[in-house]
Amino acid sequence: MSTEKKTKLIKNKRISCYGCKYLYEDKCNWFYIVKKTMAKVIPPEVQRNGCQHYEQKIKTEGSELIKLIMNKFEGELI
């Protein structure tokens, strides 16, 4: 039997490029890492809303209280 405590990954409803692991100095490294092309500058409207390639920079684990606070204030853990 495993005695490990299972924790849920907290993912908020609202995302932006600021919490993404591909963001580097206003450029998206997804193109460099995945597509093997040059990193592209991210337009401001995309930076605010994120894109379908978003991956959290830090895997955050925590309680339902933290999840509630993040969703209530539409925040991100950066």
C-alpha positions, 0 to 999 in steps of 0.5 A: 500500500502506498501512503503518499498524500495525493495533491491536486495541481492548482490551475486558475481560470485566468492565464496569461503569458506571465506565468508561462515557462516559454516566456523569455524577455517578451518573446515566446520560446515555444517556437524555438523549442518545439518548432525549431525556429526563431523565438517570436515577439509576443503581442501585448494582447496575447501576453495578457490572454495567453495562448493554447501552448501555455504551460505553467512555469512552476507546478503549484500544489496546495489547498482548496483555499488557495485555489478559491483565492486565485479564482476569486481575484482572477490571479496567477501564481508567478 
